[in-house]
Amino acid sequence: MWKEGTIGIPEENEKYRAVHYWIKVYEEPSEEYGINGGKISKLSLKMDGEWIANYDRGWDIKPTCKEAELALCILLTEHN
């Protein structure tokens, strides 16, 4: 199932950076295709018009910044 949304990543000045995400989540984990052997087999993260991470059964773009890493952690916690 495809899911889409936005995650607000807090900054030091009490503002937020918007990270938009698209993920494909399966009901069962996949050691072969899922991120860390989990249920997310496809993931795209975009911030300020730039791709900051992309996973399509393997990393095309590994997380490029702390915002991407935090968004990935949140999505893995919620969906794996």
C-alpha positions, -999 to 999 in steps of 0.1 A, spaced: 0 0 0 13 35 -9 13 62 17 22 98 14 26 127 38 48 153 54 70 152 85 80 183 104 116 181 115 123 206 143 151 231 139 170 250 167 150 282 162 117 265 170 107 263 134 103 231 113 116 218 80 90 200 60 101 166 46 76 151 22 76 113 19 62 86 -3 65 50 10 52 16 -2 45 -6 29 36 -43 28 18 -63 55 47 -87 60 84 -78 64 108 -87 36 144 -97 43 152 -94 6 135 -61 -3 125 -42 28 146 -15 45 164 -33 73 144 -64 65 112 -46 73 79 -37 56 89 -6 37 101 -16 2 101 18 -15 107 52 0 113 87 -13 120 118 7 120 153 -6 128 186 11 129 221 -4 124 206 -39 154 182 -37 155 145 -32 172 137 0 167 99 1 154 72 -22 150 35 -16 136 11 -43 144 -24 -30 179 -9 -24 194 25 -18 195 48 -49 201 78 -27 211 72 9 199 99 34 218 130 25 212 151 57 201 149 93 165 158 83 165 127 60 179 105 87 153 117 112 124 113 88 136 78 80 138 68 117 103 81 122 89 62 92 107 30 102 94 33 137 58 38 125 57 13 97 81 -15 103 
